[in-house]
């Protein structure tokens, strides 16, 4: 594959000293990366690249204990590309189906590699939030939708290159509402405080924590757990959990967010990676007014219909999230507790 035309596709280059490990609640997201994402995404929207202009009709916090954020976005339910029929976690990449080597250059916002088009950020043409985009890594290797260490590292890098507390990185596995079986991450700016930025966690083992005081039960890794805020160690331990789920054919979702070590503070001085083992979505016809994918497990609900939006309650959402995650989480937790970590080659440089 020939390199992208640099006159058309901008190349964004960065180095480790561009990372921002601390941002403030009041920061407006004006790093070089933030400005580039915003500029290119708004240009794409203006130029008619999307299936619809993002128009969140209404939004509200659901009454209750968990701070669920519901947004009415009927266009996404009506106009998004039909998801690929995915029946197995082991489903291979199929070059005959739609994949991200086939997207036109006008959907590509910028290149984050060497200009060959392998590592790029592209517009999500069915957006759920501001600057909703896709991160493709090693695109022309045509890898299936399974996390690699390299893609995970790129996702963490992008979060650290922003000085906004609201940039989020997300991943849906196969059988967990991934719509295309070609390796990709989602990113967007969700400009609201969310409870999982600072919710209480329980320690499991090593640097691994668990999320118990929330309907979507899951695992969590925190950058602050690692000496010298070592991102490679965060990636290694995250991949340890994710790879266990992948090799065990357990569907899962991943959400990476800025976080706070002190809940009452305005300082975002941490990163949290949430990993949810979950029931497979394969073969299940979704009759809900929202699709329980990665954003929903985090507490951000994109609602398809006006009636569904008006009728939605915290109890109904909590029951759905608990049903999807609890059994898989507790089974996975027991497996992880029983593992011999000495055989995994993981760093023990954690706090």
PEQUIBEL-V156080 format. One record per residue. RES is the residue in one letter. BURIAL is # if it has 9 or more other ideal C-beta (glycine too) atoms within 8 Angstrom, else .. Layout:
[[RES,BURIAL] [RES,BURIAL]]
This chain:
[[X,.] [X,.] [X,.] [X,#] [X,.] [X,#] [X,.] [X,.] [X,#] [X,.] [X,#] [X,#] [X,.] [X,#] [X,.] [X,.] [X,.] [X,#] [X,#] [X,#] [X,.] [X,.] [X,#] [X,#] [X,.] [X,.] [X,#] [X,.] [X,#] [X,.] [X,#] [X,#] [X,#] [X,#] [X,#] [X,#] [X,#] [X,#] [X,.] [X,#] [X,#] [X,.] [X,.] [X,#] [X,#] [X,.] [X,.] [X,.] [X,#] [X,#] [X,.] [X,#] [X,.] [X,#] [X,.] [X,#] [X,.] [X,.] [X,.] [X,.] [X,.] [X,#] [X,.] [X,#] [X,.] [X,#] [X,#] [X,#] [X,#] [X,#] [X,#] [X,#] [X,#] [X,#] [X,#] [X,#] [X,#] [X,.] [X,.] [X,#] [X,.] [X,.] [X,#] [X,.] [X,.] [X,#] [X,.] [X,#] [X,#] [X,.] [X,#] [X,.] [X,#] [X,.] [X,.] [X,.] [X,.] [X,.] [X,#] [X,#] [X,#] [X,.] [X,.] [X,.] [X,.] [X,.] [X,#] [X,#] [X,#] [X,#] [X,#] [X,#] [X,#] [X,.] [X,#] [X,#] [X,#] [X,#] [X,#] [X,#] [X,#] [X,#] [X,#] [X,#] [X,#] [X,#] [X,#] [X,#] [X,#] [X,#] [X,#] [X,#] [X,#] [X,#] [X,#] [X,#] [X,#] [X,#] [X,#] [X,#] [X,.] [X,#] [X,#] [X,#] [X,#] [X,#] [X,#] [X,#] [X,.] [X,.] [X,#] [X,#] [X,#] [X,#] [X,#] [X,#] [X,#] [X,#] [X,#] [X,#] [X,#] [X,#] [X,#] [X,#] [X,#] [X,#] [X,#] [X,#] [X,#] [X,#] [X,#] [X,#] [X,#] [X,#] [X,#] [X,#] [X,#] [X,#] [X,.] [X,#] [X,#] [X,#] [X,#] [X,#] [X,#] [X,#] [X,#] [X,#] [X,#] [X,#] [X,.] [X,.] [X,.] [X,#] [X,#] [X,#] [X,#] [X,.] [X,#] [X,.] [X,#] [X,.] [X,.] [X,#] [X,.] [X,#] [X,#] [X,#] [X,#] [X,#] [X,#] [X,.] [X,.] [X,#] [X,#] [X,#] [X,#] [X,#] [X,#] [X,#] [X,#] [X,#] [X,#] [X,#] [X,#] [X,#] [X,.] [X,.] [X,.] [X,#] [X,#] [X,.] [X,#] [X,#] [X,#] [X,#] [X,#] [X,#] [X,#] [X,#] [X,#] [X,#] [X,#] [X,#] [X,#] [X,#] [X,.] [X,.] [X,.] [X,#] [X,#] [X,#] [X,#] [X,#] [X,#] [X,#] [X,#] [X,#] [X,#] [X,#] [X,.] [X,.] [X,.] [X,.] [X,.] [X,.] [X,#] [X,#] [X,#] [X,#] [X,#] [X,#] [X,#] [X,#] [X,#] [X,#] [X,#] [X,#] [X,#] [X,#] [X,#] [X,#] [X,.] [X,.] [X,.] [X,.] [X,.] [X,.] [X,#] [X,#] [X,.] [X,#] [X,#] [X,#] [X,#] [X,#] [X,#] [X,#] [X,#] [X,#] [X,#] [X,#] [X,#] [X,#] [X,#] [X,.] [X,.] [X,#] [X,#] [X,.] [X,.] [X,#] [X,#] [X,#] [X,.] [X,.] [X,#] [X,#] [X,#] [X,#] [X,#] [X,#] [X,.] [X,#] [X,#] [X,#] [X,.] [X,#] [X,#] [X,#] [X,#] [X,#] [X,#] [X,.] [X,#] [X,#] [X,.] [X,.] [X,#] [X,.] [X,.] [X,.] [X,.] [X,.] [X,.] [X,#] [X,#] [X,.] [X,.] [X,#] [X,.]]
